[in-house]
């Protein structure tokens, strides 16, 4: 499952740009994860490009 560390996130919005079908941005630019399974390749790219390292995979 893809998760976001809301404390570490600095609201750059790169994740929402890459994962537009799985992440929305709130009014301040912080990610809101939808209840859909993101494409794993795109999610890996978003995790790699996150400047604050706030995105990660978490096992259920």
mmCIF file as Biopython writes it, N, C-alpha, C and O atoms, coordinates in Angstrom:
data_model
#
loop_
_atom_site.group_PDB
_atom_site.id
_atom_site.type_symbol
_atom_site.label_atom_id
_atom_site.label_alt_id
_atom_site.label_comp_id
_atom_site.label_asym_id
_atom_site.label_entity_id
_atom_site.label_seq_id
_atom_site.pdbx_PDB_ins_code
_atom_site.Cartn_x
_atom_site.Cartn_y
_atom_site.Cartn_z
_atom_site.occupancy
_atom_site.B_iso_or_equiv
_atom_site.auth_seq_id
_atom_site.auth_asym_id
_atom_site.pdbx_PDB_model_num
ATOM 1   N N  . UNK A ? 1  ? 0.847  -1.161 0.000   1.0 0.0 1  A 1 
ATOM 2   C CA . UNK A ? 1  ? 0.000  0.000  0.000   1.0 0.0 1  A 1 
ATOM 3   C C  . UNK A ? 1  ? 0.897  1.230  0.000   1.0 0.0 1  A 1 
ATOM 4   O O  . UNK A ? 1  ? 1.881  1.283  0.739   1.0 0.0 1  A 1 
ATOM 5   N N  . UNK A ? 2  ? 0.568  2.207  -0.814  1.0 0.0 2  A 1 
ATOM 6   C CA . UNK A ? 2  ? 1.294  3.462  -0.869  1.0 0.0 2  A 1 
ATOM 7   C C  . UNK A ? 2  ? 0.830  4.353  0.275   1.0 0.0 2  A 1 
ATOM 8   O O  . UNK A ? 2  ? -0.371 4.505  0.500   1.0 0.0 2  A 1 
ATOM 9   N N  . UNK A ? 3  ? 1.775  4.939  0.994   1.0 0.0 3  A 1 
ATOM 10  C CA . UNK A ? 3  ? 1.438  5.836  2.102   1.0 0.0 3  A 1 
ATOM 11  C C  . UNK A ? 3  ? 2.232  7.122  1.969   1.0 0.0 3  A 1 
ATOM 12  O O  . UNK A ? 3  ? 3.252  7.174  1.282   1.0 0.0 3  A 1 
ATOM 13  N N  . UNK A ? 4  ? 1.750  8.148  2.632   1.0 0.0 4  A 1 
ATOM 14  C CA . UNK A ? 4  ? 2.451  9.426  2.674   1.0 0.0 4  A 1 
ATOM 15  C C  . UNK A ? 4  ? 2.649  9.827  4.130   1.0 0.0 4  A 1 
ATOM 16  O O  . UNK A ? 4  ? 1.723  9.752  4.938   1.0 0.0 4  A 1 
ATOM 17  N N  . UNK A ? 5  ? 3.843  10.246 4.449   1.0 0.0 5  A 1 
ATOM 18  C CA . UNK A ? 5  ? 4.152  10.758 5.779   1.0 0.0 5  A 1 
ATOM 19  C C  . UNK A ? 5  ? 3.755  12.228 5.776   1.0 0.0 5  A 1 
ATOM 20  O O  . UNK A ? 5  ? 4.483  13.068 5.246   1.0 0.0 5  A 1 
ATOM 21  N N  . UNK A ? 6  ? 2.616  12.540 6.360   1.0 0.0 6  A 1 
ATOM 22  C CA . UNK A ? 6  ? 2.056  13.901 6.316   1.0 0.0 6  A 1 
ATOM 23  C C  . UNK A ? 6  ? 2.950  14.910 7.036   1.0 0.0 6  A 1 
ATOM 24  O O  . UNK A ? 6  ? 2.910  16.099 6.721   1.0 0.0 6  A 1 
ATOM 25  N N  . UNK A ? 7  ? 3.742  14.461 7.983   1.0 0.0 7  A 1 
ATOM 26  C CA . UNK A ? 7  ? 4.641  15.375 8.691   1.0 0.0 7  A 1 
ATOM 27  C C  . UNK A ? 7  ? 5.863  15.696 7.824   1.0 0.0 7  A 1 
ATOM 28  O O  . UNK A ? 7  ? 6.314  16.840 7.785   1.0 0.0 7  A 1 
ATOM 29  N N  . UNK A ? 8  ? 6.391  14.695 7.138   1.0 0.0 8  A 1 
ATOM 30  C CA . UNK A ? 8  ? 7.577  14.899 6.302   1.0 0.0 8  A 1 
ATOM 31  C C  . UNK A ? 8  ? 7.258  15.628 4.998   1.0 0.0 8  A 1 
ATOM 32  O O  . UNK A ? 8  ? 8.123  16.303 4.439   1.0 0.0 8  A 1 
ATOM 33  N N  . UNK A ? 9  ? 6.031  15.498 4.514   1.0 0.0 9  A 1 
ATOM 34  C CA . UNK A ? 9  ? 5.651  16.084 3.227   1.0 0.0 9  A 1 
ATOM 35  C C  . UNK A ? 9  ? 5.771  17.609 3.261   1.0 0.0 9  A 1 
ATOM 36  O O  . UNK A ? 9  ? 5.360  18.265 4.219   1.0 0.0 9  A 1 
ATOM 37  N N  . UNK A ? 10 ? 6.343  18.148 2.190   1.0 0.0 10 A 1 
ATOM 38  C CA . UNK A ? 10 ? 6.486  19.604 2.072   1.0 0.0 10 A 1 
ATOM 39  C C  . UNK A ? 10 ? 5.614  20.182 0.960   1.0 0.0 10 A 1 
ATOM 40  O O  . UNK A ? 10 ? 5.735  21.364 0.637   1.0 0.0 10 A 1 
ATOM 41  N N  . UNK A ? 11 ? 4.747  19.377 0.374   1.0 0.0 11 A 1 
ATOM 42  C CA . UNK A ? 11 ? 3.743  19.859 -0.565  1.0 0.0 11 A 1 
ATOM 43  C C  . UNK A ? 11 ? 4.250  20.276 -1.933  1.0 0.0 11 A 1 
ATOM 44  O O  . UNK A ? 11 ? 3.727  21.229 -2.512  1.0 0.0 11 A 1 
ATOM 45  N N  . UNK A ? 12 ? 5.251  19.593 -2.466  1.0 0.0 12 A 1 
ATOM 46  C CA . UNK A ? 12 ? 5.748  19.928 -3.799  1.0 0.0 12 A 1 
ATOM 47  C C  . UNK A ? 12 ? 4.779  19.502 -4.906  1.0 0.0 12 A 1 
ATOM 48  O O  . UNK A ? 12 ? 4.729  20.141 -5.956  1.0 0.0 12 A 1 
ATOM 49  N N  . UNK A ? 13 ? 4.016  18.440 -4.685  1.0 0.0 13 A 1 
ATOM 50  C CA . UNK A ? 13 ? 3.004  17.994 -5.646  1.0 0.0 13 A 1 
ATOM 51  C C  . UNK A ? 13 ? 3.516  17.107 -6.760  1.0 0.0 13 A 1 
ATOM 52  O O  . UNK A ? 13 ? 2.768  16.786 -7.683  1.0 0.0 13 A 1 
ATOM 53  N N  . UNK A ? 14 ? 4.769  16.705 -6.697  1.0 0.0 14 A 1 
ATOM 54  C CA . UNK A ? 14 ? 5.329  15.832 -7.737  1.0 0.0 14 A 1 
ATOM 55  C C  . UNK A ? 14 ? 4.573  14.509 -7.781  1.0 0.0 14 A 1 
ATOM 56  O O  . UNK A ? 14 ? 4.306  13.977 -8.858  1.0 0.0 14 A 1 
ATOM 57  N N  . UNK A ? 15 ? 4.231  13.983 -6.615  1.0 0.0 15 A 1 
ATOM 58  C CA . UNK A ? 15 ? 3.518  12.705 -6.544  1.0 0.0 15 A 1 
ATOM 59  C C  . UNK A ? 15 ? 2.171  12.782 -7.268  1.0 0.0 15 A 1 
ATOM 60  O O  . UNK A ? 15 ? 1.800  11.859 -7.993  1.0 0.0 15 A 1 
ATOM 61  N N  . UNK A ? 16 ? 1.450  13.868 -7.073  1.0 0.0 16 A 1 
ATOM 62  C CA . UNK A ? 16 ? 0.142  14.017 -7.717  1.0 0.0 16 A 1 
ATOM 63  C C  . UNK A ? 16 ? 0.279  14.183 -9.225  1.0 0.0 16 A 1 
ATOM 64  O O  . UNK A ? 16 ? -0.589 13.756 -9.986  1.0 0.0 16 A 1 
ATOM 65  N N  . UNK A ? 17 ? 1.357  14.798 -9.645  1.0 0.0 17 A 1 
ATOM 66  C CA . UNK A ? 17 ? 1.596  14.946 -11.079 1.0 0.0 17 A 1 
ATOM 67  C C  . UNK A ? 17 ? 1.854  13.582 -11.717 1.0 0.0 17 A 1 
ATOM 68  O O  . UNK A ? 17 ? 1.320  13.279 -12.784 1.0 0.0 17 A 1 
ATOM 69  N N  . UNK A ? 18 ? 2.670  12.769 -11.064 1.0 0.0 18 A 1 
ATOM 70  C CA . UNK A ? 18 ? 3.009  11.448 -11.596 1.0 0.0 18 A 1 
ATOM 71  C C  . UNK A ? 18 ? 1.848  10.469 -11.438 1.0 0.0 18 A 1 
ATOM 72  O O  . UNK A ? 18 ? 1.573  9.682  -12.344 1.0 0.0 18 A 1 
ATOM 73  N N  . UNK A ? 19 ? 1.167  10.516 -10.296 1.0 0.0 19 A 1 
ATOM 74  C CA . UNK A ? 19 ? 0.083  9.577  -9.982  1.0 0.0 19 A 1 
ATOM 75  C C  . UNK A ? 19 ? -1.270 10.296 -9.967  1.0 0.0 19 A 1 
ATOM 76  O O  . UNK A ? 19 ? -2.007 10.229 -8.984  1.0 0.0 19 A 1 
ATOM 77  N N  . UNK A ? 20 ? -1.578 10.971 -11.052 1.0 0.0 20 A 1 
ATOM 78  C CA . UNK A ? 20 ? -2.795 11.783 -11.098 1.0 0.0 20 A 1 
ATOM 79  C C  . UNK A ? 20 ? -4.075 10.986 -10.869 1.0 0.0 20 A 1 
ATOM 80  O O  . UNK A ? 20 ? -5.075 11.556 -10.431 1.0 0.0 20 A 1 
ATOM 81  N N  . UNK A ? 21 ? -4.072 9.708  -11.146 1.0 0.0 21 A 1 
ATOM 82  C CA . UNK A ? 21 ? -5.251 8.886  -10.909 1.0 0.0 21 A 1 
ATOM 83  C C  . UNK A ? 21 ? -5.377 8.377  -9.489  1.0 0.0 21 A 1 
ATOM 84  O O  . UNK A ? 21 ? -6.431 7.876  -9.098  1.0 0.0 21 A 1 
ATOM 85  N N  . UNK A ? 22 ? -4.302 8.501  -8.707  1.0 0.0 22 A 1 
ATOM 86  C CA . UNK A ? 22 ? -4.304 7.939  -7.356  1.0 0.0 22 A 1 
ATOM 87  C C  . UNK A ? 22 ? -4.127 8.980  -6.259  1.0 0.0 22 A 1 
ATOM 88  O O  . UNK A ? 22 ? -4.392 8.702  -5.090  1.0 0.0 22 A 1 
ATOM 89  N N  . UNK A ? 23 ? -3.676 10.187 -6.632  1.0 0.0 23 A 1 
ATOM 90  C CA . UNK A ? 23 ? -3.420 11.229 -5.632  1.0 0.0 23 A 1 
ATOM 91  C C  . UNK A ? 23 ? -4.033 12.545 -6.085  1.0 0.0 23 A 1 
ATOM 92  O O  . UNK A ? 23 ? -3.843 12.974 -7.223  1.0 0.0 23 A 1 
ATOM 93  N N  . UNK A ? 24 ? -4.762 13.172 -5.191  1.0 0.0 24 A 1 
ATOM 94  C CA . UNK A ? 24 ? -5.253 14.533 -5.381  1.0 0.0 24 A 1 
ATOM 95  C C  . UNK A ? 24 ? -4.466 15.442 -4.455  1.0 0.0 24 A 1 
ATOM 96  O O  . UNK A ? 24 ? -3.816 14.967 -3.524  1.0 0.0 24 A 1 
ATOM 97  N N  . UNK A ? 25 ? -4.516 16.733 -4.699  1.0 0.0 25 A 1 
ATOM 98  C CA . UNK A ? 25 ? -3.885 17.694 -3.803  1.0 0.0 25 A 1 
ATOM 99  C C  . UNK A ? 25 ? -4.969 18.494 -3.087  1.0 0.0 25 A 1 
ATOM 100 O O  . UNK A ? 25 ? -5.987 18.854 -3.679  1.0 0.0 25 A 1 
ATOM 101 N N  . UNK A ? 26 ? -4.734 18.768 -1.796  1.0 0.0 26 A 1 
ATOM 102 C CA . UNK A ? 26 ? -5.685 19.598 -1.065  1.0 0.0 26 A 1 
ATOM 103 C C  . UNK A ? 26 ? -5.441 21.071 -1.419  1.0 0.0 26 A 1 
ATOM 104 O O  . UNK A ? 26 ? -4.610 21.368 -2.277  1.0 0.0 26 A 1 
ATOM 105 N N  . UNK A ? 27 ? -6.140 21.970 -0.781  1.0 0.0 27 A 1 
ATOM 106 C CA . UNK A ? 27 ? -6.046 23.401 -1.098  1.0 0.0 27 A 1 
ATOM 107 C C  . UNK A ? 27 ? -4.655 23.980 -0.861  1.0 0.0 27 A 1 
ATOM 108 O O  . UNK A ? 27 ? -4.325 25.026 -1.421  1.0 0.0 27 A 1 
ATOM 109 N N  . UNK A ? 28 ? -3.847 23.338 -0.058  1.0 0.0 28 A 1 
ATOM 110 C CA . UNK A ? 28 ? -2.508 23.825 0.271   1.0 0.0 28 A 1 
ATOM 111 C C  . UNK A ? 28 ? -1.415 23.079 -0.488  1.0 0.0 28 A 1 
ATOM 112 O O  . UNK A ? 28 ? -0.230 23.350 -0.295  1.0 0.0 28 A 1 
ATOM 113 N N  . UNK A ? 29 ? -1.808 22.139 -1.356  1.0 0.0 29 A 1 
ATOM 114 C CA . UNK A ? 29 ? -0.849 21.413 -2.173  1.0 0.0 29 A 1 
ATOM 115 C C  . UNK A ? 29 ? -0.337 20.116 -1.582  1.0 0.0 29 A 1 
ATOM 116 O O  . UNK A ? 29 ? 0.637  19.548 -2.077  1.0 0.0 29 A 1 
ATOM 117 N N  . UNK A ? 30 ? -0.986 19.642 -0.528  1.0 0.0 30 A 1 
ATOM 118 C CA . UNK A ? 30 ? -0.561 18.394 0.108   1.0 0.0 30 A 1 
ATOM 119 C C  . UNK A ? 30 ? -1.381 17.228 -0.442  1.0 0.0 30 A 1 
ATOM 120 O O  . UNK A ? 30 ? -2.560 17.390 -0.755  1.0 0.0 30 A 1 
ATOM 121 N N  . UNK A ? 31 ? -0.759 16.054 -0.560  1.0 0.0 31 A 1 
ATOM 122 C CA . UNK A ? 31 ? -1.422 14.915 -1.208  1.0 0.0 31 A 1 
ATOM 123 C C  . UNK A ? 31 ? -2.523 14.282 -0.372  1.0 0.0 31 A 1 
ATOM 124 O O  . UNK A ? 31 ? -2.443 14.185 0.852   1.0 0.0 31 A 1 
ATOM 125 N N  . UNK A ? 32 ? -3.551 13.857 -1.090  1.0 0.0 32 A 1 
ATOM 126 C CA . UNK A ? 32 ? -4.633 13.061 -0.524  1.0 0.0 32 A 1 
ATOM 127 C C  . UNK A ? 32 ? -4.683 11.791 -1.358  1.0 0.0 32 A 1 
ATOM 128 O O  . UNK A ? 32 ? -4.959 11.839 -2.557  1.0 0.0 32 A 1 
ATOM 129 N N  . UNK A ? 33 ? -4.418 10.664 -0.730  1.0 0.0 33 A 1 
ATOM 130 C CA . UNK A ? 33 ? -4.414 9.389  -1.440  1.0 0.0 33 A 1 
ATOM 131 C C  . UNK A ? 33 ? -5.840 8.906  -1.654  1.0 0.0 33 A 1 
ATOM 132 O O  . UNK A ? 33 ? -6.646 8.870  -0.724  1.0 0.0 33 A 1 
ATOM 133 N N  . UNK A ? 34 ? -6.136 8.537  -2.886  1.0 0.0 34 A 1 
ATOM 134 C CA . UNK A ? 34 ? -7.434 7.937  -3.196  1.0 0.0 34 A 1 
ATOM 135 C C  . UNK A ? 34 ? -7.385 6.464  -2.819  1.0 0.0 34 A 1 
ATOM 136 O O  . UNK A ? 34 ? -6.313 5.914  -2.564  1.0 0.0 34 A 1 
ATOM 137 N N  . UNK A ? 35 ? -8.534 5.838  -2.785  1.0 0.0 35 A 1 
ATOM 138 C CA . UNK A ? 35 ? -8.620 4.416  -2.444  1.0 0.0 35 A 1 
ATOM 139 C C  . UNK A ? 35 ? -8.433 3.516  -3.658  1.0 0.0 35 A 1 
ATOM 140 O O  . UNK A ? 35 ? -9.109 2.497  -3.789  1.0 0.0 35 A 1 
ATOM 141 N N  . UNK A ? 36 ? -7.524 3.889  -4.537  1.0 0.0 36 A 1 
ATOM 142 C CA . UNK A ? 36 ? -7.238 3.063  -5.707  1.0 0.0 36 A 1 
ATOM 143 C C  . UNK A ? 36 ? -5.790 2.589  -5.622  1.0 0.0 36 A 1 
ATOM 144 O O  . UNK A ? 36 ? -4.934 3.266  -5.054  1.0 0.0 36 A 1 
ATOM 145 N N  . UNK A ? 37 ? -5.536 1.435  -6.185  1.0 0.0 37 A 1 
ATOM 146 C CA . UNK A ? 37 ? -4.170 0.911  -6.213  1.0 0.0 37 A 1 
ATOM 147 C C  . UNK A ? 37 ? -3.422 1.597  -7.356  1.0 0.0 37 A 1 
ATOM 148 O O  . UNK A ? 37 ? -3.813 1.462  -8.515  1.0 0.0 37 A 1 
ATOM 149 N N  . UNK A ? 38 ? -2.358 2.326  -7.047  1.0 0.0 38 A 1 
ATOM 150 C CA . UNK A ? 38 ? -1.627 3.018  -8.104  1.0 0.0 38 A 1 
ATOM 151 C C  . UNK A ? 38 ? -0.795 2.058  -8.947  1.0 0.0 38 A 1 
ATOM 152 O O  . UNK A ? 38 ? -0.445 0.968  -8.495  1.0 0.0 38 A 1 
ATOM 153 N N  . UNK A ? 39 ? -0.488 2.463  -10.149 1.0 0.0 39 A 1 
ATOM 154 C CA . UNK A ? 39 ? 0.426  1.710  -10.992 1.0 0.0 39 A 1 
ATOM 155 C C  . UNK A ? 39 ? 1.761  1.607  -10.246 1.0 0.0 39 A 1 
ATOM 156 O O  . UNK A ? 39 ? 2.313  2.624  -9.828  1.0 0.0 39 A 1 
ATOM 157 N N  . UNK A ? 40 ? 2.278  0.399  -10.078 1.0 0.0 40 A 1 
ATOM 158 C CA . UNK A ? 40 ? 3.478  0.205  -9.262  1.0 0.0 40 A 1 
ATOM 159 C C  . UNK A ? 40 ? 4.711  0.871  -9.853  1.0 0.0 40 A 1 
ATOM 160 O O  . UNK A ? 40 ? 5.558  1.373  -9.114  1.0 0.0 40 A 1 
ATOM 161 N N  . UNK A ? 41 ? 4.820  0.880  -11.158 1.0 0.0 41 A 1 
ATOM 162 C CA . UNK A ? 41 ? 5.961  1.533  -11.802 1.0 0.0 41 A 1 
ATOM 163 C C  . UNK A ? 41 ? 5.948  3.037  -11.597 1.0 0.0 41 A 1 
ATOM 164 O O  . UNK A ? 41 ? 6.971  3.645  -11.283 1.0 0.0 41 A 1 
ATOM 165 N N  . UNK A ? 42 ? 4.768  3.633  -11.779 1.0 0.0 42 A 1 
ATOM 166 C CA . UNK A ? 42 ? 4.638  5.077  -11.569 1.0 0.0 42 A 1 
ATOM 167 C C  . UNK A ? 42 ? 4.813  5.437  -10.099 1.0 0.0 42 A 1 
ATOM 168 O O  . UNK A ? 42 ? 5.409  6.463  -9.771  1.0 0.0 42 A 1 
ATOM 169 N N  . UNK A ? 43 ? 4.291  4.587  -9.213  1.0 0.0 43 A 1 
ATOM 170 C CA . UNK A ? 43 ? 4.447  4.844  -7.778  1.0 0.0 43 A 1 
ATOM 171 C C  . UNK A ? 43 ? 5.916  4.792  -7.381  1.0 0.0 43 A 1 
ATOM 172 O O  . UNK A ? 43 ? 6.371  5.609  -6.581  1.0 0.0 43 A 1 
ATOM 173 N N  . UNK A ? 44 ? 6.658  3.840  -7.933  1.0 0.0 44 A 1 
ATOM 174 C CA . UNK A ? 44 ? 8.092  3.748  -7.636  1.0 0.0 44 A 1 
ATOM 175 C C  . UNK A ? 44 ? 8.816  5.006  -8.108  1.0 0.0 44 A 1 
ATOM 176 O O  . UNK A ? 44 ? 9.726  5.490  -7.434  1.0 0.0 44 A 1 
ATOM 177 N N  . UNK A ? 45 ? 8.422  5.529  -9.247  1.0 0.0 45 A 1 
ATOM 178 C CA . UNK A ? 45 ? 9.011  6.769  -9.761  1.0 0.0 45 A 1 
ATOM 179 C C  . UNK A ? 45 ? 8.680  7.950  -8.853  1.0 0.0 45 A 1 
ATOM 180 O O  . UNK A ? 45 ? 9.548  8.771  -8.558  1.0 0.0 45 A 1 
ATOM 181 N N  . UNK A ? 46 ? 7.425  8.035  -8.410  1.0 0.0 46 A 1 
ATOM 182 C CA . UNK A ? 46 ? 7.021  9.115  -7.506  1.0 0.0 46 A 1 
ATOM 183 C C  . UNK A ? 46 ? 7.774  9.031  -6.182  1.0 0.0 46 A 1 
ATOM 184 O O  . UNK A ? 46 ? 8.187  10.056 -5.640  1.0 0.0 46 A 1 
ATOM 185 N N  . UNK A ? 47 ? 7.953  7.835  -5.664  1.0 0.0 47 A 1 
ATOM 186 C CA . UNK A ? 47 ? 8.705  7.650  -4.422  1.0 0.0 47 A 1 
ATOM 187 C C  . UNK A ? 47 ? 10.141 8.129  -4.611  1.0 0.0 47 A 1 
ATOM 188 O O  . UNK A ? 47 ? 10.697 8.809  -3.750  1.0 0.0 47 A 1 
ATOM 189 N N  . UNK A ? 48 ? 10.729 7.768  -5.741  1.0 0.0 48 A 1 
ATOM 190 C CA . UNK A ? 48 ? 12.118 8.140  -6.018  1.0 0.0 48 A 1 
ATOM 191 C C  . UNK A ? 48 ? 12.280 9.656  -6.170  1.0 0.0 48 A 1 
ATOM 192 O O  . UNK A ? 48 ? 13.295 10.215 -5.755  1.0 0.0 48 A 1 
ATOM 193 N N  . UNK A ? 49 ? 11.292 10.316 -6.760  1.0 0.0 49 A 1 
ATOM 194 C CA . UNK A ? 49 ? 11.402 11.746 -7.040  1.0 0.0 49 A 1 
ATOM 195 C C  . UNK A ? 49 ? 10.899 12.652 -5.923  1.0 0.0 49 A 1 
ATOM 196 O O  . UNK A ? 49 ? 11.067 13.869 -5.999  1.0 0.0 49 A 1 
ATOM 197 N N  . UNK A ? 50 ? 10.290 12.086 -4.897  1.0 0.0 50 A 1 
ATOM 198 C CA . UNK A ? 50 ? 9.766  12.897 -3.798  1.0 0.0 50 A 1 
ATOM 199 C C  . UNK A ? 50 ? 10.927 13.595 -3.077  1.0 0.0 50 A 1 
ATOM 200 O O  . UNK A ? 50 ? 11.781 12.920 -2.503  1.0 0.0 50 A 1 
ATOM 201 N N  . UNK A ? 51 ? 10.973 14.933 -3.095  1.0 0.0 51 A 1 
ATOM 202 C CA . UNK A ? 51 ? 12.095 15.643 -2.490  1.0 0.0 51 A 1 
ATOM 203 C C  . UNK A ? 51 ? 12.176 15.504 -0.966  1.0 0.0 51 A 1 
ATOM 204 O O  . UNK A ? 51 ? 13.257 15.632 -0.392  1.0 0.0 51 A 1 
ATOM 205 N N  . UNK A ? 52 ? 11.063 15.248 -0.322  1.0 0.0 52 A 1 
ATOM 206 C CA . UNK A ? 52 ? 11.072 15.133 1.143   1.0 0.0 52 A 1 
ATOM 207 C C  . UNK A ? 52 ? 11.038 13.680 1.616   1.0 0.0 52 A 1 
ATOM 208 O O  . UNK A ? 52 ? 10.999 13.414 2.817   1.0 0.0 52 A 1 
ATOM 209 N N  . UNK A ? 53 ? 11.054 12.737 0.660   1.0 0.0 53 A 1 
ATOM 210 C CA . UNK A ? 53 ? 11.012 11.312 0.977   1.0 0.0 53 A 1 
ATOM 211 C C  . UNK A ? 53 ? 9.795  10.952 1.830   1.0 0.0 53 A 1 
ATOM 212 O O  . UNK A ? 53 ? 9.885  10.140 2.752   1.0 0.0 53 A 1 
ATOM 213 N N  . UNK A ? 54 ? 8.663  11.565 1.510   1.0 0.0 54 A 1 
ATOM 214 C CA . UNK A ? 54 ? 7.447  11.360 2.286   1.0 0.0 54 A 1 
ATOM 215 C C  . UNK A ? 54 ? 6.594  10.193 1.778   1.0 0.0 54 A 1 
ATOM 216 O O  . UNK A ? 54 ? 5.705  9.726  2.490   1.0 0.0 54 A 1 
ATOM 217 N N  . UNK A ? 55 ? 6.853  9.722  0.570   1.0 0.0 55 A 1 
ATOM 218 C CA . UNK A ? 55 ? 6.100  8.591  0.016   1.0 0.0 55 A 1 
ATOM 219 C C  . UNK A ? 55 ? 6.857  7.297  0.255   1.0 0.0 55 A 1 
ATOM 220 O O  . UNK A ? 55 ? 8.085  7.254  0.181   1.0 0.0 55 A 1 
ATOM 221 N N  . UNK A ? 56 ? 6.104  6.243  0.543   1.0 0.0 56 A 1 
ATOM 222 C CA . UNK A ? 56 ? 6.751  4.935  0.722   1.0 0.0 56 A 1 
ATOM 223 C C  . UNK A ? 56 ? 5.699  3.823  0.594   1.0 0.0 56 A 1 
ATOM 224 O O  . UNK A ? 56 ? 4.497  4.052  0.723   1.0 0.0 56 A 1 
ATOM 225 N N  . UNK A ? 57 ? 6.200  2.626  0.339   1.0 0.0 57 A 1 
ATOM 226 C CA . UNK A ? 57 ? 5.352  1.434  0.364   1.0 0.0 57 A 1 
ATOM 227 C C  . UNK A ? 57 ? 5.261  0.962  1.787   1.0 0.0 57 A 1 
ATOM 228 O O  . UNK A ? 57 ? 6.248  0.986  2.522   1.0 0.0 57 A 1 
ATOM 229 N N  . UNK A ? 58 ? 4.086  0.533  2.182   1.0 0.0 58 A 1 
ATOM 230 C CA . UNK A ? 58 ? 3.882  -0.022 3.520   1.0 0.0 58 A 1 
ATOM 231 C C  . UNK A ? 58 ? 3.143  -1.342 3.376   1.0 0.0 58 A 1 
ATOM 232 O O  . UNK A ? 58 ? 2.146  -1.431 2.660   1.0 0.0 58 A 1 
ATOM 233 N N  . UNK A ? 59 ? 3.633  -2.355 4.053   1.0 0.0 59 A 1 
ATOM 234 C CA . UNK A ? 59 ? 2.955  -3.655 4.019   1.0 0.0 59 A 1 
ATOM 235 C C  . UNK A ? 59 ? 1.734  -3.603 4.915   1.0 0.0 59 A 1 
ATOM 236 O O  . UNK A ? 59 ? 1.726  -2.938 5.951   1.0 0.0 59 A 1 
ATOM 237 N N  . UNK A ? 60 ? 0.710  -4.315 4.496   1.0 0.0 60 A 1 
ATOM 238 C CA . UNK A ? 60 ? -0.536 -4.337 5.289   1.0 0.0 60 A 1 
ATOM 239 C C  . UNK A ? 60 ? -0.418 -5.257 6.445   1.0 0.0 60 A 1 
ATOM 240 O O  . UNK A ? 60 ? -1.365 -5.402 7.218   1.0 0.0 60 A 1 
#
